[in-house]
Amino acid sequence: MEWQQLLSAKRLGKTHPEDSSFERTAFLKDYDRIVYSTAFRRLKDKTQVFPLSKNADVRTRLIHSLEVSCVGRSLGRMVGEQIIQRHQLQQVDAADFGDILSAACLAHDIGNPPFGHAGEDAIQTAFQHWYRQDNPKGSLLSPLEKADFDQFEGNAQGFRILTRLGMPHRYGGMQLTCTTLATFTKYPRESLISSKTLKHHTGQSTRKYGFFQAEKELFQEVAETVGLVRRPGPAHWWCRHPLTFLMEAADDICYSIVDLEDGFHMGHLPFSEVRDLLAAIAETDLGEYEVNQEETIKRLRAKAINKLVVEVAQLFLDWEPSILKGEFDQSLVGQSRFADILKNIEVKTSASVFHHPNVVRIKVAGYEVLGGLLTEFLTAIYQNNKKSQLVRYMLPEQFSPAPNQSNYAKMLNITDYIAGMTDLQATLLFQQLRGITL
């Protein structure tokens, strides 16, 4: 891969690159378009770790996305300066790297359904059960289409929002630059690839998928525009854009460190344990931080994130030749000398935070809410009894299936509607459908 092509300012849906200006480059415009989108605003009421939390100190998905964007911007600027010198790039600024990563990081969770990863699992489980019960012959969808729902993925939903749903009246949706879209796509592959093929490519980028069948041609256009390396075989799959590794690292850094901080704020993790784990990464003398518990954790969190950012930037530069060849496909944070400490943090937060009864209870409710909504609406579009007719009236016009639509398109309408809701919207609608509240 070549950096000059990888940094293309061409927009998806536009024939030629637009005129750019120093004051507001194409990549800065990408950031602005994401900020002003409805899907991004709704992240304020979507689960990060603590569903429907009333604690103002705890992150929502919106705050998490903003924090990841800040870390991504720093990583981009740090590596950008070195990459420009290393490759003698023309008409490229270090700030461009930061702006691309800032925009991609801002959008990295934009496709997540209500109730976080539990929401993804709920949609997958409910669809599989509904498909077996209501479609025993399996004739409604092709295997490729069915895999999109069997393994429903927030990352693919995010690409769909950015390239289609965000501005549905025009080709390319929000018409972001192909560089930002490629950087956004952590898993540049379709959902159904044979296990025989996958076993030869066991890296980070193949763990999940990043676009639905409905958008695979759109991603192909993105990949060809920026010059991603296509993997061998008939499947739609590519190596990652190099900057995607930094977007992933920004996310890994933030959720590892701030989940720890949030666990402390919620009272699930003791001060001394959180302090010692953060101090081990910050590599600092604790004596100067004993102001009060809250202030100590804040300062150590900032120091720890900074330490990880500096190290990840250097790791990226070290691995850059291999990344450009499509050979490197690992987590940068996983290569860090702090990897063992971060793994310990993951174990602690998983046991004390993610599996805390208050968190688990609401996640279980999320299964009922999203699974119930998906089943109700899928049933309604394929049955013609009185209740189904009424349920169809509850679908907003843009999600209501048209007679000439394929089964796949109709089902995508339903998942678009449900995945686009906030936690509270989904909960209220479920209660209304069940007659719990009017």
C-alpha positions in Angstrom: 0.0 0.0 0.0 1.2 3.5 -0.7 0.6 6.4 1.7 -0.2 9.0 -1.0 -3.2 6.8 -2.2 -4.1 5.8 1.3 -4.7 9.4 2.2 -7.0 10.1 -0.7 -9.5 13.0 -0.1 -11.9 11.6 -2.7 -15.4 11.2 -1.2 -17.6 8.2 -1.7 -20.3 9.2 -4.1 -18.3 12.0 -5.6 -16.4 11.7 -9.0 -13.4 13.9 -8.1 -11.7 15.1 -4.9 -13.1 18.4 -3.7 -11.1 21.5 -3.4 -9.5 21.6 0.1 -8.4 24.5 2.2 -6.1 24.8 5.2 -8.8 26.1 7.4 -11.2 23.2 6.8 -9.8 20.2 5.0 -11.9 17.3 3.7 -11.0 15.2 6.8 -12.2 18.0 9.1 -15.4 18.1 7.2 -15.8 14.4 7.8 -15.6 15.0 11.5 -18.2 17.7 11.3 -20.6 15.6 9.3 -20.4 12.8 11.9 -20.9 15.2 14.8 -24.1 16.7 13.3 -25.6 13.3 12.4 -28.6 11.9 14.3 -26.9 8.5 14.8 -24.0 10.2 16.6 -26.3 12.3 18.9 -28.2 9.1 19.9 -25.0 7.7 21.5 -25.7 9.9 24.5 -28.3 7.4 25.6 -26.6 4.2 24.5 -24.8 1.8 26.9 -21.0 2.0 27.3 -20.6 -0.3 30.3 -23.3 0.7 32.7 -26.7 0.6 31.0 -29.1 3.4 31.8 -26.8 4.7 34.5 -27.9 7.7 36.6 -24.3 8.5 37.7 -23.2 11.6 35.8 -19.5 10.7 36.3 -19.9 7.4 34.3 -19.3 7.4 30.5 -22.0 7.0 28.0 -21.2 5.7 24.5 -21.1 9.4 23.3 -18.5 10.4 25.9 -16.5 7.3 25.2 -16.5 8.1 21.4 -15.3 11.7 22.1 -12.5 10.4 24.3 -11.4 7.9 21.8 -11.4 10.6 19.1 -9.1 12.7 21.2 -6.6 9.9 21.7 -6.8 9.0 18.0 -6.1 12.6 17.0 -2.9 12.6 19.2 -1.8 9.2 17.8 -2.4 10.5 14.2 -0.4 13.6 14.6 2.5 11.8 16.4 2.9 9.2 13.6 2.0 11.6 10.8 5.1 13.8 11.2 7.4 10.7 11.0 5.5 9.1 8.1 5.7 12.3 6.0 9.4 12.5 6.5 10.0 8.8 6.0 8.1 8.7 2.7 8.7 12.3 1.5 4.9 12.8 1.1 3.7 15.8 -0.8 0.7 18.1 0.1 0.1 16.2 3.3 0.3 17.6 6.8 0.7 15.7 10.1 -2.6 17.3 11.1 -4.3 15.3 8.3 -3.4 12.0 10.0 -4.9 13.4 13.2 -8.1 14.6 11.5 -8.6 11.3 9.7 -8.2 9.3 13.0 -10.3 11.8 15.0 -13.2 11.4 12.5 -12.9 7.6 12.3 -12.6 7.2 16.1 -15.6 9.5 16.6 -17.7 7.2 14.5 -16.3 3.9 15.7 -19.3 2.9 17.8 -22.0 4.7 15.7 -23.6 1.5 14.6 -23.9 -0.1 18.1 -27.5 -1.1 18.9 -29.0 -0.4 22.3 -27.5 -2.2 25.3 -24.0 -2.5 23.7 -22.6 -5.9 22.8 -25.5 -7.6 24.7 -27.7 -5.9 22.1 -25.8 -7.4 19.2 -26.1 -10.8 20.8 -29.8 -10.3 21.4 -30.5 -9.5 17.7 -28.4 -12.5 16.6 -30.2 -14.9 19.0 -33.7 -13.6 18.3 -33.2 -13.7 14.5 -31.9 -17.2 14.5 -34.8 -18.4 16.6 -37.4 -16.5 14.5 -35.9 -17.8 11.2 -36.0 -21.4 12.4 -39.6 -21.1 13.7 -41.2 -19.0 10.9 -39.1 -20.1 8.0 -38.3 -23.8 8.4 -37.4 -24.3 4.8 -34.8 -21.5 4.9 -35.9 -20.0 1.6 -36.3 -16.3 2.6 -32.6 -15.4 2.4 -29.5 -16.6 0.6 -26.7 -18.0 2.8 -24.7 -14.8 2.4 -27.7 -12.6 3.4 -28.6 -14.9 6.3 -25.1 -14.7 7.7 -25.4 -10.9 8.0 -28.3 -11.4 10.6 -27.0 -14.6 12.2 -23.8 -12.7 13.1 -25.4 -9.2 13.3 -22.5 -6.8 13.8 -22.5 -3.2 15.0 -19.4 -2.4 13.0 -21.2 -3.3 9.8 -24.3 -1.3 10.9 -21.9 1.6 11.4 -20.6 1.4 7.9 -24.2 1.2 6.7 -25.1 4.4 8.6 -22.1 6.3 7.3 -22.5 5.2 3.6 -26.3 4.9 3.3 -28.6 5.7 6.2 -27.0 8.9 7.3 -28.2 10.7 4.1 -30.3 8.1 2.3 -31.4 10.3 -0.6 -27.9 10.2 -2.2 -25.3 7.7 -3.3 -22.6 7.3 -0.6 -24.8 8.5 2.3 -22.8 11.1 4.3 -20.3 11.0 1.4 -17.3 10.9 3.8 -13.8 10.6 2.3 -12.8 7.0 1.3 -9.8 7.4 3.7 -12.0 8.0 6.7 -14.3 5.2 5.8 -11.5 2.7 5.2 -9.9 3.8 8.5 -13.2 3.3 10.3 -13.6 -0.3 9.0 -11.8 -2.5 11.6 -13.0 -5.7 9.9 -12.8 -5.2 6.1 -14.5 -8.5 5.2 -18.0 -9.8 4.5 -19.9 -12.0 7.0 -19.7 -15.4 5.4 -16.2 -16.7 4.6 -15.4 -20.4 4.9 -13.6 -21.6 8.0 -11.1 -23.3 5.7 -10.2 -19.9 4.2 -10.2 -18.1 7.5 -7.8 -20.5 9.2 -5.0 -19.2 7.0 -5.7 -15.5 8.1 -6.1 -15.5 11.9 -5.4 -11.8 12.6 -7.3 -9.0 14.2 -9.0 -7.9 11.0 -10.8 -11.2 10.4 -12.3 -11.7 13.8 -15.6 -10.1 12.8 -17.0 -8.5 9.6 -17.4 -4.9 8.7 -20.1 -4.5 6.0 -23.4 -6.2 5.0 -24.1 -7.7 1.6 -26.1 -4.5 0.9 -22.9 -2.4 1.2 -20.2 -4.7 -0.1 -19.9 -2.8 -3.5 -19.6 0.4 -1.5 -16.8 -1.0 0.5 -15.1 -2.3 -2.6 -15.2 1.2 -4.0 -13.6 2.5 -0.8 -11.0 -0.2 -0.8 -10.0 0.3 -4.4 -9.9 4.1 -4.1 -7.4 4.0 -1.2 -5.5 1.0 -2.5 -6.1 -1.6 0.2 -4.6 -5.0 -0.4 -7.2 -7.5 -1.3 -6.8 -11.0 0.2 -6.8 -14.0 -2.1 -9.9 -15.9 -3.1 -13.5 -15.0 -4.3 -14.6 -13.5 -1.0 -15.0 -9.8 -0.4 -12.1 -9.1 2.1 -9.1 -6.9 2.3 -6.2 -6.1 4.6 -6.8 -3.1 6.9 -6.0 0.5 6.2 -2.8 1.2 8.2 -4.5 3.9 10.3 -7.2 1.4 11.4 -4.6 -0.1 13.8 -4.3 3.3 15.5 -8.1 3.7 15.7 -8.3 0.3 17.3 -5.5 1.2 19.7 -7.2 4.4 20.7 -10.4 2.5 21.6 -8.4 -0.2 23.4 -6.5 2.4 25.5 -9.7 4.3 26.4 -11.9 1.4 27.4 -9.2 -0.3 29.4 -8.3 2.7 31.4 -11.6 4.5 31.7 -13.6 1.3 32.5 -11.3 1.0 35.5 -12.0 4.6 36.4 -15.8 4.2 35.9 -15.7 1.0 38.1 -14.2 3.2 40.8 -16.8 5.9 40.4 -19.6 3.3 40.7 -18.1 1.8 43.8 -17.4 -1.6 42.2 -13.6 -1.3 42.5 -11.7 -0.1 45.5 -9.5 3.0 45.3 -6.3 1.2 46.3 -6.6 -1.4 43.5 -7.5 1.1 40.8 -4.7 3.5 42.0 -2.0 0.7 41.9 -3.1 -0.6 38.4 -3.0 2.9 36.9 0.3 3.8 38.6 1.9 0.6 37.2 1.2 2.0 33.7 1.8 5.7 34.5 5.2 4.7 36.0 5.1 7.6 38.5 5.7 8.2 42.1 2.4 8.0 44.0 3.5 10.3 46.7 2.8 13.5 44.7 -0.8 12.3 43.9 -2.2 11.8 47.4 -4.6 14.8 47.2 -7.9 13.0 47.5 -9.1 9.8 45.9 -11.0 11.3 43.0 -8.2 13.7 42.0 -5.6 10.9 42.4 -7.5 8.6 40.0 -8.0 11.4 37.5 -4.3 12.3 37.4 -3.2 8.7 37.2 -5.7 8.0 34.4 -4.3 10.9 32.3 -0.7 9.8 32.9 -1.5 6.2 32.0 -3.2 7.2 28.8 -0.4 9.4 27.8 2.2 6.7 28.4 0.2 4.2 26.3 -0.2 6.8 23.5 3.5 7.5 23.2 4.3 3.8 23.2 1.6 2.8 20.6 2.8 5.5 18.3 6.3 4.1 18.3 5.0 0.6 17.9 3.1 1.7 14.8 6.2 3.3 13.3 8.3 0.2 14.1 5.7 -2.1 12.4 4.8 0.3 9.5 6.7 -1.5 6.7 5.0 -4.8 7.6 1.6 -3.0 7.9 2.0 -1.5 4.4 2.6 -5.0 3.0 -0.5 -6.3 4.7 1.5 -8.7 6.8 1.0 -7.3 10.3 -2.4 -8.0 11.7 -2.2 -7.8 15.4 -3.4 -5.4 18.2 -0.8 -2.7 18.8 -1.8 -2.5 22.4 -1.2 -6.2 22.6 2.4 -5.6 21.6 2.9 -3.1 24.4 5.2 -3.8 27.3 2.1 -3.0 29.5 0.1 -5.8 27.8 0.1 -8.0 31.0 -1.1 -5.1 33.2 -3.8 -4.3 30.7 -4.8 -8.0 30.7 -5.0 -7.8 34.5 -7.2 -4.7 34.3 -9.5 -6.6 31.9 -9.8 -9.5 34.3 -10.5 -7.2 37.2 -13.1 -5.1 35.4 -14.8 -8.2 33.9 -15.2 -9.8 37.4 -16.1 -6.7 39.4 -17.8 -4.4 36.8 -19.1 -6.3 33.7 -20.4 -9.2 35.8 -21.7 -7.1 38.7 -25.4 -8.0 39.4 -26.6 -4.5 38.7 -25.0 -4.5 35.2 -25.9 -8.1 34.4 -29.6 -7.5 35.3 -30.0 -4.7 32.8 -28.1 -6.6 30.1 -30.4 -9.6 30.6 -33.4 -7.2 30.2 -31.7 -5.9 27.0 -32.0 -9.4 25.6 -35.7 -9.4 26.3 -36.2 -5.9 24.9 -34.3 -6.2 21.6 -35.2 -9.8 21.1 -38.9 -9.0 21.7 -38.8 -6.0 19.3 -37.1 -7.9 16.5 -39.5 -10.9 16.7 -42.6 -8.7 16.8 -41.6 -6.6 13.8 -40.3 -9.5 11.7 -43.4 -11.5 12.4 -45.6 -8.5 11.5 -44.1 -8.1 8.0 -44.7 -11.7 7.2 -48.1 -12.4 8.8 -51.4 -10.8 8.0 -53.5 -11.1 11.1 -55.0 -8.2 12.9 -52.2 -7.7 15.4 -49.5 -7.8 12.7 -51.4 -5.2 10.7 -51.4 -2.9 13.8 -47.7 -3.5 14.5 -46.8 -2.6 11.0 -48.5 0.8 11.5 -46.0 1.4 14.3 -43.0 1.3 12.0 -41.9 4.8 10.9 -42.4 5.4 7.1 -38.7 5.1 6.2 -38.5 1.6 7.8 -41.8 0.3 6.6 -41.2 -2.4 4.0 -42.3 -1.8 0.4 -44.1 -4.6 -1.6 -41.3 -4.7 -4.2 -38.5 -5.0 -1.7 -36.5 -8.2 -1.3 -36.8 -10.2 1.9 -33.3 -9.2 2.7 -34.1 -5.5 2.3 -37.2 -5.8 4.5 -35.3 -7.4 7.3 -32.6 -4.8 7.1 -35.3 -2.1 7.5 -36.2 -3.8 10.8 -32.7 -4.1 12.1 -32.0 -0.5 11.0 -35.0 0.7 13.1 -34.1 -1.3 16.2 -30.3 -0.8 16.1 -30.8 2.9 15.7 -32.8 3.3 18.9 -31.4 4.5 22.2 -31.7 2.3 25.3 -34.7 4.2 26.5 -36.5 4.3 23.2 -36.2 0.6 22.8 -37.3 -0.1 26.4 -40.4 2.2 26.1 -41.4 0.7 22.7 -41.0 -2.8 24.1 -43.2 -1.9 27.1 -45.9 -0.5 24.8 -45.9 -3.6 22.5 -46.2 -5.8 25.6 -49.0 -3.7 27.1 -46.9 -2.9 30.2 -47.3 0.8 29.7 -49.5 2.9 27.4 
